[in-house]
Amino acid sequence: MYEVRQCTHPDCRLRMPIDPAVHSGAYCPLCGLPMTRAAESFQHRGPENRCIHPKRQINVLLDNIRSAHNTGAIFRTADGVGAQHIYLCGITPNPAKHPALQKTALGAEHTLPWSAHLNALDLAKELHTRGYCILALETTPESQPLFSVDLSICSAQPLVLVVGNEQAGVDPGLLEIADLVLSVPMSGLKTSLNVAVTFGIAVYWLAFS
């Protein structure tokens, strides 16, 4: 349960949430003056009846993600979207060996099935033969914009969304066998987004559009 505290100094008025079980929140961390309780205790919760279900079955293949924090964030988002399984390939951190992953996964590593694999291409080929539709998330001259892609070629097939290394991107071998290569449109000066952010945009659109 959290409380909102506000600094009493008229030139500061810092307003912030605190967990009373961890911090007293008695004094402002910026100016040192007393803080007052500005809102009742609260804890955000989701709806009791989750009536909105994903339209598509989605699995996730992480191809040599370096960061445990990115991997953990992807776990949490994948759990939120109702993903079926996460395949952790190459050097991608896994929950059994990288405790830092828990900081951003926030328990999703326990609720979402996962498995570790040394070779992403071998795994993708196996999944392809089992009827999975492989979607690679990567910016290439031939990639299709995510929000206008035609997913009819995948029809009723379960999807595998492939996300690649933060710097090198998706393995070229995976791009070659992918049924579709998708990219998130960029309108600003930058040409890419953080891998966990890109994954979140893509997986929610694929699941619910």
Backbone as CSV, one residue per row, in Angstrom:
resi,resn,N_x,N_y,N_z,CA_x,CA_y,CA_z,C_x,C_y,C_z
1,MET,0.838,-1.190,0.000,0.000,0.000,0.000,0.882,1.253,0.000
2,TYR,0.515,2.235,-0.785,1.288,3.464,-0.894,0.505,4.654,-0.353
3,GLU,1.251,5.671,0.068,0.676,6.951,0.439,1.358,8.039,-0.384
4,VAL,0.645,9.131,-0.619,1.244,10.284,-1.282,1.596,11.313,-0.218
5,ARG,2.857,11.717,-0.191,3.326,12.739,0.746,3.725,13.990,-0.041
6,GLN,3.542,15.164,0.602,3.892,16.427,-0.040,4.693,17.288,0.913
7,CYS,5.755,17.899,0.369,6.620,18.764,1.167,5.861,20.013,1.599
8,THR,6.100,20.447,2.826,5.412,21.612,3.372,6.080,22.931,2.997
9,HIS,7.274,22.879,2.437,7.970,24.116,2.059,7.266,24.719,0.838
10,PRO,6.840,25.991,0.902,6.073,26.591,-0.196,6.844,26.708,-1.499
11,ASP,8.175,26.717,-1.436,8.964,26.809,-2.655,9.400,25.443,-3.192
12,CYS,9.058,24.407,-2.467,9.434,23.053,-2.889,8.192,22.268,-3.322
13,ARG,7.367,21.918,-2.344,6.098,21.204,-2.603,6.295,19.905,-3.397
14,LEU,7.431,19.255,-3.193,7.642,17.952,-3.819,6.511,17.014,-3.423
15,ARG,5.923,16.360,-4.395,4.825,15.411,-4.160,5.266,14.061,-4.690
16,MET,5.180,13.021,-3.855,5.708,11.723,-4.253,5.023,10.600,-3.476
17,PRO,4.974,9.389,-4.068,4.428,8.248,-3.347,5.503,7.605,-2.475
18,ILE,5.090,7.063,-1.333,6.021,6.310,-0.494,5.326,5.055,-0.006
19,ASP,6.116,4.068,0.302,5.618,2.852,0.943,5.905,2.985,2.432
20,PRO,4.879,3.202,3.255,5.105,3.418,4.687,5.814,2.264,5.378
21,ALA,5.728,1.064,4.808,6.397,-0.084,5.406,7.906,-0.038,5.194
22,VAL,8.337,0.797,4.225,9.756,0.886,3.893,10.347,2.233,4.305
23,HIS,9.614,3.313,4.050,10.099,4.662,4.361,9.040,5.409,5.170
24,SER,9.490,6.216,6.112,8.541,6.978,6.922,7.951,8.145,6.145
25,GLY,8.733,8.711,5.217,8.246,9.848,4.446,8.030,11.083,5.285
26,ALA,8.708,11.170,6.425,8.485,12.299,7.333,9.131,13.577,6.828
27,TYR,10.271,13.448,6.125,10.994,14.640,5.693,11.274,14.591,4.186
28,CYS,11.253,15.739,3.577,11.464,15.871,2.136,12.896,15.472,1.769
29,PRO,13.072,14.593,0.786,14.428,14.183,0.392,15.190,15.287,-0.342
30,LEU,14.493,16.371,-0.754,15.164,17.462,-1.458,15.562,18.606,-0.532
31,CYS,14.610,19.098,0.267,14.917,20.272,1.088,14.988,19.975,2.583
32,GLY,14.547,18.790,2.991,14.667,18.386,4.381,13.550,18.835,5.295
33,LEU,12.574,19.574,4.783,11.456,20.003,5.619,10.424,18.885,5.757
34,PRO,9.528,18.998,6.752,8.528,17.942,6.951,7.616,17.762,5.739
35,MET,7.167,16.529,5.572,6.194,16.217,4.529,4.882,15.830,5.199
36,THR,3.789,16.143,4.546,2.474,15.792,5.071,1.831,14.749,4.172
37,ARG,0.907,14.019,4.751,0.163,13.022,3.987,-0.856,13.735,3.106
38,ALA,-0.736,13.561,1.777,-1.564,14.310,0.836,-2.678,13.480,0.211
39,ALA,-2.624,12.154,0.402,-3.668,11.295,-0.165,-3.751,10.020,0.641
40,GLU,-4.931,9.406,0.619,-5.151,8.163,1.350,-4.294,7.039,0.762
41,SER,-4.125,5.994,1.534,-3.379,4.837,1.051,-4.071,4.247,-0.171
42,PHE,-3.258,3.780,-1.104,-3.827,3.223,-2.326,-2.913,2.137,-2.870
43,GLN,-3.486,1.306,-3.710,-2.719,0.306,-4.443,-3.456,0.041,-5.743
44,HIS,-2.803,0.335,-6.861,-3.459,0.139,-8.149,-3.630,-1.353,-8.418
45,ARG,-4.814,-1.710,-8.861,-5.112,-3.101,-9.187,-5.812,-3.164,-10.541
46,GLY,-5.651,-4.290,-11.215,-6.347,-4.493,-12.472,-7.778,-4.924,-12.225
47,PRO,-8.589,-4.998,-13.261,-9.979,-5.430,-13.110,-10.051,-6.867,-12.629
48,GLU,-11.066,-7.141,-11.825,-11.228,-8.498,-11.304,-11.584,-9.481,-12.415
49,ASN,-12.420,-9.047,-13.354,-12.824,-9.914,-14.461,-12.137,-9.454,-15.738
50,ARG,-11.206,-10.254,-16.210,-10.451,-9.885,-17.405,-11.153,-10.465,-18.629
51,CYS,-12.003,-9.645,-19.238,-12.845,-10.142,-20.318,-12.228,-9.917,-21.697
52,ILE,-11.128,-9.172,-21.774,-10.492,-8.916,-23.068,-9.348,-9.901,-23.245
53,HIS,-9.459,-10.724,-24.267,-8.449,-11.755,-24.498,-7.721,-11.490,-25.812
54,PRO,-6.447,-11.866,-25.897,-5.705,-11.675,-27.145,-6.371,-12.409,-28.302
55,LYS,-6.297,-11.814,-29.482,-6.878,-12.431,-30.674,-5.952,-13.494,-31.264
56,ARG,-4.678,-13.426,-30.911,-3.707,-14.340,-31.495,-2.819,-14.962,-30.424
57,GLN,-2.414,-16.200,-30.652,-1.453,-16.854,-29.769,-0.048,-16.383,-30.145
58,ILE,0.654,-15.813,-29.179,1.976,-15.267,-29.465,3.027,-15.909,-28.567
59,ASN,4.109,-16.341,-29.193,5.298,-16.801,-28.496,6.414,-15.797,-28.782
60,VAL,7.441,-15.801,-27.961,8.497,-14.810,-28.081,9.848,-15.509,-28.176
61,LEU,10.656,-15.090,-29.132,12.020,-15.610,-29.266,12.980,-14.438,-29.124
62,LEU,13.802,-14.473,-28.083,14.785,-13.428,-27.850,16.147,-13.907,-28.350
63,ASP,16.643,-13.235,-29.372,17.876,-13.636,-30.045,19.056,-12.819,-29.527
64,ASN,19.763,-13.388,-28.561,20.995,-12.777,-28.037,20.797,-11.366,-27.467
65,ILE,19.758,-11.201,-26.665,19.596,-9.961,-25.912,20.712,-9.905,-24.863
66,ARG,21.346,-8.774,-24.707,22.473,-8.660,-23.767,22.025,-8.311,-22.352
67,SER,21.064,-7.423,-22.242,20.709,-6.828,-20.957,19.690,-7.656,-20.183
68,ALA,20.020,-7.928,-18.915,19.061,-8.621,-18.043,17.850,-7.738,-17.777
69,HIS,18.058,-6.422,-17.700,16.940,-5.508,-17.461,15.993,-5.483,-18.650
70,ASN,16.533,-5.454,-19.874,15.674,-5.521,-21.060,14.917,-6.840,-21.105
71,THR,15.612,-7.921,-20.802,14.968,-9.232,-20.811,13.851,-9.287,-19.778
72,GLY,14.106,-8.766,-18.588,13.074,-8.754,-17.557,11.874,-7.927,-17.963
73,ALA,12.118,-6.773,-18.583,11.011,-5.930,-19.040,10.187,-6.650,-20.102
74,ILE,10.853,-7.390,-20.970,10.139,-8.154,-21.995,9.312,-9.262,-21.347
75,PHE,9.843,-9.905,-20.324,9.075,-10.906,-19.584,7.769,-10.303,-19.057
76,ARG,7.885,-9.134,-18.438,6.706,-8.516,-17.823,5.666,-8.145,-18.880
77,THR,6.126,-7.576,-19.999,5.202,-7.209,-21.065,4.581,-8.449,-21.705
78,ALA,5.386,-9.484,-21.919,4.880,-10.720,-22.513,3.819,-11.359,-21.625
79,ASP,4.024,-11.326,-20.324,3.024,-11.842,-19.397,1.740,-11.023,-19.501
80,GLY,1.885,-9.696,-19.585,0.713,-8.833,-19.662,-0.125,-9.064,-20.897
81,VAL,0.525,-9.443,-21.988,-0.187,-9.643,-23.241,-0.667,-11.087,-23.404
82,GLY,-0.363,-11.932,-22.427,-0.819,-13.319,-22.480,-0.010,-14.206,-23.388
83,ALA,1.283,-13.912,-23.543,2.145,-14.743,-24.391,2.193,-16.172,-23.864
84,GLN,2.415,-17.107,-24.782,2.411,-18.521,-24.436,3.750,-18.999,-23.874
85,HIS,4.853,-18.489,-24.450,6.177,-19.020,-24.094,7.239,-18.011,-24.525
86,ILE,8.344,-17.950,-23.774,9.499,-17.152,-24.177,10.693,-18.090,-24.379
87,TYR,11.284,-18.008,-25.569,12.482,-18.784,-25.883,13.687,-17.856,-25.737
88,LEU,14.585,-18.186,-24.822,15.760,-17.364,-24.540,16.958,-17.990,-25.255
89,CYS,17.452,-17.298,-26.284,18.449,-17.911,-27.160,19.808,-17.221,-27.081
90,GLY,20.855,-18.021,-27.322,22.212,-17.496,-27.332,22.615,-16.999,-25.957
91,ILE,23.044,-15.733,-25.893,23.523,-15.161,-24.628,22.410,-14.461,-23.839
92,THR,21.184,-14.573,-24.283,20.082,-13.914,-23.576,20.035,-14.388,-22.123
93,PRO,20.014,-13.464,-21.148,19.959,-13.867,-19.737,18.693,-14.668,-19.443
94,ASN,18.825,-15.637,-18.533,17.631,-16.370,-18.112,17.463,-16.269,-16.598
95,PRO,16.236,-16.412,-16.115,15.957,-16.194,-14.689,16.749,-17.082,-13.748
96,ALA,17.142,-18.256,-14.208,17.855,-19.179,-13.332,19.285,-18.731,-13.052
97,LYS,19.858,-17.919,-13.941,21.261,-17.548,-13.810,21.487,-16.049,-13.593
98,HIS,20.465,-15.243,-13.792,20.638,-13.791,-13.722,19.588,-13.167,-12.800
99,PRO,19.898,-13.050,-11.520,18.946,-12.457,-10.571,18.544,-11.023,-10.925
100,ALA,19.409,-10.283,-11.630,19.096,-8.895,-11.983,17.853,-8.803,-12.861
101,LEU,17.543,-9.867,-13.555,16.367,-9.905,-14.417,15.084,-9.672,-13.618
102,GLN,15.099,-10.087,-12.352,13.911,-9.990,-11.511,13.501,-8.550,-11.247
103,LYS,14.451,-7.613,-11.334,14.150,-6.218,-11.021,13.121,-5.628,-11.971
104,THR,13.151,-6.044,-13.225,12.179,-5.521,-14.193,11.093,-6.536,-14.531
105,ALA,11.349,-7.824,-14.329,10.321,-8.837,-14.601,9.220,-8.809,-13.539
106,LEU,9.578,-8.469,-12.313,8.614,-8.329,-11.202,7.702,-9.550,-11.048
107,GLY,8.292,-10.731,-11.122,7.545,-11.960,-10.894,7.061,-12.650,-12.152
108,ALA,7.118,-11.964,-13.294,6.653,-12.580,-14.546,7.512,-13.769,-14.941
109,GLU,8.752,-13.794,-14.447,9.626,-14.939,-14.751,9.115,-16.220,-14.111
110,HIS,8.202,-16.098,-13.127,7.620,-17.274,-12.478,6.279,-17.664,-13.093
111,THR,5.616,-16.728,-13.757,4.278,-17.007,-14.290,4.277,-17.367,-15.769
112,LEU,5.351,-17.016,-16.466,5.401,-17.246,-17.912,6.390,-18.359,-18.244
113,PRO,5.948,-19.393,-18.963,6.865,-20.478,-19.324,8.017,-19.972,-20.191
114,TRP,9.231,-20.477,-19.920,10.379,-20.089,-20.710,11.325,-21.272,-20.841
115,SER,12.189,-21.199,-21.831,13.222,-22.220,-22.006,14.442,-21.568,-22.638
116,ALA,15.627,-22.133,-22.378,16.884,-21.592,-22.877,17.414,-22.458,-24.017
117,HIS,17.949,-21.813,-25.061,18.442,-22.511,-26.246,19.724,-21.833,-26.724
118,LEU,20.703,-22.607,-27.137,21.975,-22.052,-27.558,21.903,-21.435,-28.948
119,ASN,21.103,-22.019,-29.844,21.099,-21.599,-31.246,19.696,-21.181,-31.668
120,ALA,19.502,-19.880,-31.876,18.184,-19.363,-32.228,17.728,-19.836,-33.600
121,LEU,18.651,-19.952,-34.537,18.269,-20.352,-35.890,17.788,-21.800,-35.912
122,ASP,18.501,-22.688,-35.212,18.057,-24.088,-35.142,16.661,-24.175,-34.533
123,LEU,16.429,-23.419,-33.469,15.123,-23.433,-32.822,14.041,-22.890,-33.746
124,ALA,14.313,-21.783,-34.419,13.316,-21.183,-35.302,12.938,-22.131,-36.442
125,LYS,13.931,-22.825,-36.985,13.644,-23.800,-38.043,12.741,-24.910,-37.524
126,GLU,13.012,-25.364,-36.311,12.173,-26.420,-35.711,10.743,-25.920,-35.509
127,LEU,10.605,-24.714,-34.988,9.265,-24.154,-34.770,8.539,-23.968,-36.101
128,HIS,9.275,-23.590,-37.129,8.683,-23.411,-38.451,8.105,-24.720,-38.962
129,THR,8.844,-25.808,-38.804,8.358,-27.110,-39.272,7.149,-27.580,-38.465
130,ARG,6.999,-27.058,-37.250,5.855,-27.416,-36.413,4.645,-26.520,-36.659
131,GLY,4.756,-25.641,-37.654,3.598,-24.851,-38.051,3.515,-23.457,-37.479
132,TYR,4.578,-22.990,-36.826,4.570,-21.637,-36.283,4.903,-20.626,-37.375
133,CYS,4.292,-19.459,-37.297,4.584,-18.368,-38.214,5.634,-17.471,-37.561
134,ILE,6.762,-17.285,-38.234,7.887,-16.544,-37.666,7.823,-15.083,-38.108
135,LEU,7.734,-14.181,-37.138,7.724,-12.746,-37.402,8.967,-12.138,-36.775
136,ALA,9.819,-11.543,-37.586,11.043,-10.915,-37.083,10.826,-9.409,-36.976
137,LEU,11.208,-8.850,-35.854,11.066,-7.418,-35.629,12.413,-6.751,-35.888
138,GLU,12.536,-6.140,-37.064,13.822,-5.572,-37.468,13.604,-4.533,-38.568
139,THR,14.426,-3.496,-38.569,14.356,-2.470,-39.613,15.311,-2.841,-40.738
140,THR,14.740,-3.159,-41.884,15.521,-3.478,-43.082,14.852,-2.772,-44.266
141,PRO,15.540,-2.699,-45.420,14.906,-2.083,-46.592,13.631,-2.797,-47.024
142,GLU,13.505,-4.083,-46.678,12.346,-4.862,-47.107,11.297,-5.043,-45.999
143,SER,11.569,-4.561,-44.796,10.622,-4.791,-43.700,9.337,-4.013,-43.924
144,GLN,8.246,-4.566,-43.395,6.936,-3.954,-43.564,6.554,-3.183,-42.306
145,PRO,5.971,-1.997,-42.442,5.546,-1.235,-41.265,4.538,-2.037,-40.441
146,LEU,4.765,-2.096,-39.162,3.963,-2.925,-38.266,2.471,-2.678,-38.404
147,PHE,2.065,-1.407,-38.426,0.645,-1.092,-38.324,-0.127,-1.269,-39.627
148,SER,0.567,-1.588,-40.716,-0.135,-1.808,-41.982,0.171,-3.166,-42.591
149,VAL,0.806,-4.035,-41.831,1.187,-5.344,-42.365,-0.028,-6.247,-42.522
150,ASP,-0.009,-7.085,-43.535,-1.063,-8.059,-43.777,-0.655,-9.377,-43.131
151,LEU,-1.377,-9.763,-42.076,-1.046,-10.988,-41.345,-1.835,-12.200,-41.841
152,SER,-2.482,-12.061,-42.994,-3.328,-13.157,-43.477,-2.533,-14.415,-43.796
153,ILE,-1.239,-14.256,-44.104,-0.448,-15.450,-44.414,-0.243,-16.319,-43.175
154,CYS,-0.432,-15.731,-42.011,-0.291,-16.507,-40.780,-1.629,-17.105,-40.338
155,SER,-2.718,-16.516,-40.772,-4.085,-16.969,-40.491,-4.220,-17.518,-39.075
156,ALA,-4.464,-18.815,-38.944,-4.715,-19.399,-37.621,-3.456,-19.944,-36.963
157,GLN,-2.301,-19.737,-37.570,-1.053,-20.260,-37.015,-0.650,-19.511,-35.738
158,PRO,-0.058,-20.202,-34.778,0.531,-19.491,-33.641,1.732,-18.675,-34.113
159,LEU,1.920,-17.516,-33.523,2.993,-16.622,-33.951,4.211,-16.739,-33.046
160,VAL,5.391,-16.552,-33.630,6.631,-16.402,-32.876,7.210,-15.046,-33.237
161,LEU,7.246,-14.138,-32.268,7.807,-12.810,-32.500,9.281,-12.829,-32.101
162,VAL,10.151,-12.554,-33.063,11.598,-12.604,-32.853,12.127,-11.190,-32.629
163,VAL,12.857,-11.011,-31.532,13.487,-9.733,-31.215,14.985,-9.986,-31.069
164,GLY,15.793,-9.084,-31.617,17.230,-9.339,-31.676,18.075,-8.521,-30.726
165,ASN,19.370,-8.720,-30.836,20.389,-8.075,-30.015,20.283,-6.553,-30.082
166,GLU,20.549,-5.888,-28.962,20.398,-4.438,-28.867,21.234,-3.679,-29.895
167,GLN,22.395,-4.209,-30.276,23.249,-3.516,-31.242,23.264,-4.200,-32.607
168,ALA,23.406,-5.505,-32.626,23.531,-6.225,-33.895,22.188,-6.491,-34.554
169,GLY,21.113,-6.461,-33.771,19.795,-6.748,-34.326,19.538,-8.242,-34.464
170,VAL,18.561,-8.581,-35.279,18.177,-9.979,-35.495,19.183,-10.657,-36.418
171,ASP,19.566,-11.868,-36.071,20.476,-12.694,-36.869,19.989,-12.752,-38.328
172,PRO,20.876,-12.489,-39.310,20.468,-12.563,-40.722,19.851,-13.900,-41.105
173,GLY,20.309,-14.980,-40.477,19.724,-16.287,-40.764,18.257,-16.354,-40.369
174,LEU,17.915,-15.702,-39.266,16.521,-15.661,-38.835,15.681,-14.805,-39.779
175,LEU,16.275,-13.709,-40.266,15.549,-12.864,-41.215,15.240,-13.618,-42.502
176,GLU,16.146,-14.492,-42.904,15.960,-15.243,-44.144,14.794,-16.213,-44.061
177,ILE,14.586,-16.832,-42.905,13.527,-17.839,-42.802,12.217,-17.260,-42.259
178,ALA,12.233,-15.990,-41.866,11.028,-15.392,-41.291,9.927,-15.287,-42.346
179,ASP,8.703,-15.537,-41.926,7.561,-15.368,-42.825,7.316,-13.892,-43.115
180,LEU,7.562,-13.056,-42.107,7.417,-11.615,-42.271,8.489,-10.912,-41.453
181,VAL,9.000,-9.797,-41.983,9.905,-8.926,-41.225,9.164,-7.616,-40.999
182,LEU,9.004,-7.243,-39.742,8.210,-6.073,-39.372,9.092,-5.003,-38.756
183,SER,8.684,-3.756,-38.911,9.408,-2.655,-38.278,8.414,-1.666,-37.692
184,VAL,8.846,-0.991,-36.625,8.042,0.055,-36.000,8.395,1.383,-36.662
185,PRO,7.414,2.100,-37.212,7.715,3.373,-37.889,8.372,4.382,-36.951
186,MET,9.330,5.136,-37.470,10.032,6.160,-36.704,9.851,7.500,-37.407
187,SER,9.304,8.489,-36.696,9.053,9.798,-37.297,10.039,10.867,-36.837
188,GLY,10.817,10.580,-35.810,11.765,11.559,-35.290,13.126,11.438,-35.926
189,LEU,14.126,11.993,-35.244,15.488,11.966,-35.770,16.179,10.635,-35.504
190,LYS,15.773,9.949,-34.442,16.390,8.666,-34.119,15.844,7.576,-35.046
191,THR,16.640,6.531,-35.229,16.252,5.468,-36.156,15.814,4.188,-35.463
192,SER,15.878,4.168,-34.116,15.490,2.947,-33.412,15.047,3.274,-32.000
193,LEU,14.377,2.308,-31.377,13.918,2.412,-29.998,14.620,1.362,-29.152
194,ASN,14.546,1.527,-27.838,15.011,0.481,-26.932,14.298,-0.827,-27.271
195,VAL,15.005,-1.936,-27.201,14.456,-3.216,-27.642,13.215,-3.622,-26.851
196,ALA,13.194,-3.343,-25.541,12.022,-3.715,-24.739,10.824,-2.842,-25.091
197,VAL,11.076,-1.567,-25.414,9.996,-0.667,-25.818,9.433,-1.107,-27.166
198,THR,10.327,-1.388,-28.119,9.895,-1.848,-29.440,9.073,-3.120,-29.328
199,PHE,9.547,-4.045,-28.494,8.817,-5.293,-28.296,7.415,-5.016,-27.761
200,GLY,7.310,-4.121,-26.777,6.013,-3.822,-26.185,5.024,-3.275,-27.193
201,ILE,5.484,-2.358,-28.044,4.609,-1.801,-29.083,4.129,-2.909,-30.008
202,ALA,5.060,-3.730,-30.473,4.739,-4.752,-31.471,3.853,-5.860,-30.911
203,VAL,4.177,-6.355,-29.728,3.460,-7.511,-29.221,2.011,-7.163,-28.867
204,TYR,1.776,-5.966,-28.351,0.401,-5.583,-28.037,-0.413,-5.360,-29.303
205,TRP,0.215,-4.778,-30.319,-0.520,-4.578,-31.579,-0.842,-5.930,-32.217
206,LEU,0.118,-6.833,-32.232,-0.111,-8.143,-32.828,-1.181,-8.938,-32.067
207,ALA,-1.194,-8.787,-30.749,-2.116,-9.578,-29.942,-3.552,-9.080,-30.023
208,PHE,-3.739,-7.776,-30.101,-5.089,-7.231,-29.954,-5.658,-6.535,-31.184
209,SER,-4.853,-6.348,-32.226,-5.377,-5.630,-33.396,-6.278,-6.526,-34.238
